Amino acid sequence: MSENILTADSLVKRYGDLTAVDDVSLAISAGETFGLLGPNGAGKTTAISMVCGLLKPNQGTVTVDGEPIATTSTRGRSAIGLVPQDLAIYPDLTGEENLRFFGHLYGMSGRSLAGRVAEVLELVGLSERKDDYSKEYSGGMKRRLNIGIGLLHRPKLLVLDEPTVGVDPQSRNAILESVESLSIEGMAVLYTTHYMEEAERLCDRVAIIDEGKLQAEGTRRELVSMVGEKDRVTISGTGKLAAAAEALRLIAGVTDASSSEQKIDVLATDASAILPELLASVTASGGSITGVDVEEPNLEAVFLHLTGKALRD
C-alpha cells in the first residue's frame, strides 16, 4: 500500500453522557476504498464529520494528504470531497449549473472547469440530462449529481455517507459502478453504509462499527477468518463420489469433505484458490462433475458474531 491519504487517530466524540464515537482510528491509502459498515446510529456519520473537519472531536487527530484537519481552519480541506447523506444540490439549477456553481466555490474556472464538468457528467451518467433542472431529477439522479459535486475538484479523499439510501435498484447499481471506478484514478474513498452487500462489492477493507466502537477491521477474508467461518463448496455429479470425497480431504485448505447421493459437500478456508485442484481431484478419483456451487461466508455473519445482533437491528 502507498502512503496514507487519511489518518484518523483515536477519535472520540461525546454528547453529555453519550459517547457517539469511542476511540476510532482509520487509515486509508491512495487507490483504496475503505468501508465503514454499521447499523443506523452506530456513529458512522459522526466519525466522518470529524474526518471532514465539520465536527470537533473531544479527543483525537485527523490528517488528510499530510495536512491536519480542524473545525477552526480550512487548511487541508480542499483535498476532501464530501458527499453527505442529505442532498446538497440546488433544485432550481440544472445539473450542469449545479456543477459549475460548486466548481467556482472550489476556485475552478474557464476551460478547466468546463472540461471537468463534462467529465463528471459522463462519469455519473447525467450527460444527457445536464440541461434539466435538478428538481426534475429522480431520487437516484439527484444522488448521482451529489456524488459528481464531491468529485468535481479531484479530491485526494472522497467521503460518501450512505449514498444509496432511498434510491431505486437501477440508480443504486449506477452509483455503485461509479464508485468502483474511482479507486482506478488513485482516489482514496471512505464509504459508509449499513448494506453489507455494498461493503462486500466495493471495499478493499472494511471496519465494522457498532455503538461508536470499531469492532474489527480488515479485508473480507480477514474478517471472516477471525470468526472461523469456512467456504462451502457443493460439487454435483455421478460416479465414484465417496472415493472423490476421501481424496478431497487430503488437499491443503480442505477441512472436511463428505459425499451423499449425487453430490460432495466440502468445507475449505479459501475455496476460490483451490477450486481447480478440487475439481481435478474429483475427476481423477472417478467422479463425473455436473455442477459446482461455492458459497462464501459474508460480513453479515461476522457482524452477528462480533455484536450479537443482525446488521439491521
Beta strands, then each sheet from edge to edge (+ up, - down):
strand 1: 4-15
strand 2: 18-29
strand 3: 33-37
strand 4: 59-64
strand 5: 67-68
strand 6: 80-83
strand 7: 157-161
strand 8: 188-193
strand 9: 205-210
strand 10: 213-218
strand 11: 231-239
strand 12: 254-260
strand 13: 263-268
strand 14: 287-295
sheet 1: 2+ 1- 4+ 5-
sheet 2: 6+ 7+ 8+ 3+ 9+ 10-
sheet 3: 12+ 13- 11+ 14-
end
